[in-house]
Amino acid sequence: MRPVLTIAVIAAVSLLATGSAGAGTPKDPLAAYGYHLYGQYCLSCHGGNAEGTPGVAPSLHGVGALAADFYLRTGYMPLRHLGLQPRRGPVLLGNHQIKALVAYVASFGGPPIPTPKPARGSLSKGLALFTEHCAGCHQVVAQGGYVTGAVPPALVQATPRQVAEAVRIGPYVMPTFSQRAISDRQLDSIVRYVEFTHAPTRPGGWGLGFLGPVPEGLVTWFLAIAALLVLCLLLGRRFRT
């Protein structure tokens, strides 16, 4: 029997034994609908009581609406292949289904969904904070990058709420930033800067993908060398004639 199927069978037996995926079907209608969706999409990995499965999926107790909303709305979950980095993809569930699952997961306790307000943030402070905390992995213009064991994604598709959620939960290998490390007001500035990177200004002309000064300098040198070679050839022909 395949490992994933085995896990599904064990989780299903556990669910029948306890009589529910939690402490009974939630009384809230939305969370109750989420309870049934959980049994359909999540139980095989996260277990009958959302306690997680060692080596497969973490417990959902205490993650709150915060993590559930982020992972579902980015398409990170349901995970397509166990053991691989969650990547942004098509959202497989409808808005009402996501709200229901989030409500059900939130019934196990945990932080709520943040509501960032980028309009009250500072673009310049956001740049400074992003450079300090985020640019090492995502690059200074949020185009993504490479680190050991992971590929930090570009943030061009990230909504303000998703940026705020990622900062607080630290998905995959990303560190978690508490309110002590990054306050809500500072987070507003970071979100505002990330919004700016979706369509940055180009005061210098050709942005070259905003990869930074090193590739820009290399391109400049390659163009300059080619231009110098052409100039030398032209001058050489002129002197020979």
C-alpha positions in Angstrom: 0.0 0.0 0.0 1.4 3.4 -0.9 2.5 5.6 2.1 0.0 8.4 1.4 -2.8 5.9 1.1 -1.7 4.3 4.3 -1.7 7.6 6.1 -5.2 8.4 4.7 -6.5 5.1 6.0 -5.0 5.6 9.5 -6.4 9.1 9.7 -9.8 7.9 8.6 -9.8 5.2 11.3 -8.7 7.8 13.9 -11.5 10.1 12.8 -14.1 7.3 13.1 -12.8 6.4 16.5 -13.0 9.9 17.9 -16.3 10.6 16.2 -15.0 13.9 14.7 -12.1 15.8 13.3 -12.0 17.8 16.5 -14.2 18.0 19.5 -17.3 17.4 17.5 -18.7 19.3 14.6 -18.4 23.0 15.2 -21.6 24.9 16.1 -20.7 27.8 13.8 -22.2 27.0 10.4 -19.1 28.2 8.5 -16.7 26.3 10.6 -19.0 23.2 10.4 -18.8 23.4 6.6 -15.0 23.7 7.0 -15.0 20.6 9.1 -16.4 18.6 6.2 -14.0 20.2 3.8 -11.2 19.3 6.1 -12.1 15.7 6.0 -12.1 15.9 2.2 -8.8 17.8 1.6 -6.7 17.9 4.7 -7.3 14.9 6.9 -5.0 12.4 5.1 -2.0 14.5 6.0 -2.9 16.6 9.1 -4.8 13.8 10.9 -8.2 13.3 12.3 -7.9 15.8 15.1 -5.6 18.2 13.2 -2.8 17.1 15.4 -0.5 16.5 12.4 1.3 13.4 11.1 5.0 13.1 12.1 7.2 13.4 9.0 4.3 14.4 6.8 2.4 17.4 8.0 2.5 19.6 11.1 -0.2 20.1 13.8 -2.8 22.8 13.0 -3.4 23.4 16.7 -2.5 27.0 17.5 -1.7 28.1 13.9 -5.0 30.1 13.8 -6.7 31.7 10.9 -3.4 33.4 10.0 -1.6 30.4 8.6 -4.6 28.7 7.2 -5.6 31.8 5.2 -2.0 32.3 3.9 -1.4 28.7 2.7 -4.8 28.3 1.1 -5.0 31.7 -0.7 -1.5 31.4 -2.1 -2.2 27.9 -3.5 0.6 26.5 -1.3 -2.0 24.0 0.0 -3.2 21.4 -0.7 0.4 20.4 -1.2 0.9 18.6 -4.5 4.0 16.5 -3.5 5.1 15.7 0.0 8.6 16.8 0.9 8.8 19.6 -1.7 8.9 23.3 -1.0 5.3 24.7 -1.2 5.1 27.0 -4.2 2.5 29.5 -5.3 0.1 27.9 -7.7 -3.6 27.9 -8.8 -6.0 28.2 -5.8 -7.9 25.0 -5.9 -10.8 26.1 -3.6 -13.4 28.8 -3.9 -13.5 31.8 -1.7 -16.3 30.4 0.5 -14.6 27.1 0.9 -11.4 28.9 2.0 -13.3 31.0 4.5 -14.9 27.8 5.9 -11.6 25.9 6.2 -10.0 29.0 7.8 -12.8 29.2 10.3 -12.5 25.5 11.2 -8.7 25.7 11.7 -9.2 28.8 13.7 -11.4 26.8 16.1 -8.2 25.1 17.3 -6.9 28.5 18.5 -4.2 30.8 17.2 -3.6 34.3 15.8 -6.2 36.0 13.5 -5.7 37.2 10.0 -3.7 40.5 10.0 -5.1 43.6 8.3 -2.1 45.7 7.1 -2.6 49.3 6.2 0.1 50.2 3.7 -1.3 53.7 3.2 -0.1 54.7 6.6 3.3 53.3 6.0 6.5 55.1 4.8 8.0 54.0 1.5 11.5 55.0 2.5 11.3 53.2 5.8 9.8 50.3 4.0 12.8 50.1 1.7 15.2 50.3 4.7 13.3 47.6 6.6 13.0 45.3 3.5 16.7 45.7 2.8 17.5 44.8 6.4 15.2 41.9 6.9 14.1 40.6 3.5 16.5 41.5 0.6 19.1 38.9 1.6 16.7 36.3 0.2 14.1 38.1 -2.0 16.5 40.7 -3.4 16.0 44.4 -2.8 13.3 44.7 -5.5 11.5 41.5 -4.3 12.3 39.5 -7.5 13.1 36.3 -5.6 16.4 34.5 -5.2 18.2 31.4 -4.1 19.2 30.1 -0.6 20.4 26.8 0.7 17.5 24.3 0.4 14.9 26.7 -0.9 13.9 29.2 -3.6 12.6 32.5 -2.1 9.8 33.5 -4.5 9.3 36.8 -6.2 6.6 38.9 -4.5 5.0 40.3 -7.6 1.8 38.3 -6.9 1.7 38.8 -3.2 -1.2 40.8 -1.8 -0.7 43.2 1.2 -2.4 40.6 3.4 -0.2 37.8 2.2 3.0 39.8 2.8 1.8 40.5 6.3 0.9 36.9 6.9 4.2 35.6 5.6 6.2 38.0 7.9 4.3 36.7 10.9 4.3 33.0 10.2 7.6 32.5 8.3 6.5 29.9 5.7 9.0 27.1 4.9 12.6 28.3 5.7 11.6 32.0 6.0 12.2 33.2 9.6 9.2 34.3 11.7 9.1 38.0 12.7 7.2 38.8 15.9 5.7 42.2 16.7 8.8 42.8 18.8 11.1 42.3 15.8 8.8 44.1 13.3 6.0 46.2 14.7 2.6 46.5 12.9 3.5 50.1 11.9 6.8 48.9 10.4 5.0 46.1 8.7 2.8 48.6 7.0 5.9 50.3 5.6 7.3 47.0 4.4 4.0 46.2 2.7 3.9 49.6 1.1 7.4 49.0 -0.3 6.5 45.6 -1.6 3.5 47.2 -3.4 5.9 49.7 -4.9 8.1 46.9 -6.3 5.2 45.5 -8.3 5.7 48.5 -10.7 8.9 50.3 -9.8 10.0 53.5 -11.4 12.9 53.4 -13.8 14.8 56.6 -13.3 18.0 55.2 -15.0 16.2 53.8 -18.1 16.8 50.1 -18.7 16.1 48.2 -15.5 17.6 44.8 -16.5 15.1 43.0 -14.4 16.1 45.0 -11.3 18.7 42.3 -10.4 21.1 44.8 -8.9 24.3 46.7 -9.7 26.5 43.6 -10.4 24.6 42.3 -13.5 23.9 45.9 -14.6 27.7 46.6 -14.4 28.5 43.4 -16.3 26.0 44.3 -19.1 27.6 47.7 -19.3 31.1 46.2 -19.6 30.0 43.8 -22.3 28.4 46.6 -24.3 31.4 48.8 -23.8 33.9 46.1 -24.9 31.9 45.4 -28.0 31.7 49.1 -28.8 35.5 49.4 -28.3 36.2 46.4 -30.5 34.1 47.9 -33.3 35.8 51.3 -32.9 39.2 49.7 -33.1 38.3 47.8 -36.3 37.0 51.0 -37.9 40.1 52.9 -36.9 42.4 50.2 -38.1 40.8 50.1 -41.5 41.0 53.9 -41.7 44.7 54.0 -41.0 45.4 51.2 -43.5 43.8 53.2 -46.3 
